[in-house]
Amino acid sequence: FNRKVMPDCGGAELVASALARLGISDPPDTTQLLGQFGQDRLETVRPLAGAPDAVRELRKRVSKLAVVTNGELDFQQEKLRRADLMDHFDLVLTSSEAGVSKGDERIYRRALQQLDVEPVDAWMVGDSLDQDVVVPQKLGMKGVWVVWPAAKFREMDLEERYLPQNSEV
């Protein structure tokens, strides 16, 4: 969670409400508090082990590479800059920019259109089976589920209890 607090987004009001529920009825400047939280979060975000190398290798092998993610564009771009990966992507499309979140096929359609790529030629890689695999597969894309923490699945012998119920994937 990191966004510029704008009057219409209600972030400061949400923080004030949460603090009130915790018994803090005269909270500090919630806009400032929210901004500081976002900055602190940005300072602690780190890419998954091996992810930057994987992105660099993919960049060598594919003609187009994109990030489709929920969240605010500024925050997502800054994470990529800090990992020295921003220049490896042709497109960074966020839910805030698209007006819909991952899980809604319109965000994937928009990315495909902006990249001028057909669904059968695209892959989506992510940690949400429902958002990053199920929906893209419905569009004809290939979906790759990154299971985290990966250490739990070193042998990739996933026990049924780790898989979502009633999944057709």
Salt bridges, closest charged atoms under 4 A:
GLU43 OE2 - ARG82 NH2 3.27
ASP53 OD1 - ARG56 NH1 3.60
GLU57 OE1 - LYS60 NZ 3.68
GLU57 OE2 - ARG61 NE 2.77
ASP74 OD2 - LYS4 NZ 2.95
GLU78 OE1 - ARG81 NH1 3.26
GLU78 OE2 - ARG82 NE 2.99
ASP90 OD2 - ARG59 NH1 2.92
ASP104 OD2 - ARG106 NH2 2.58
GLU105 OE2 - ARG109 NH2 2.75
ASP132 OD1 - LYS102 NZ 2.82
GLU159 OE1 - ARG161 NE 2.71
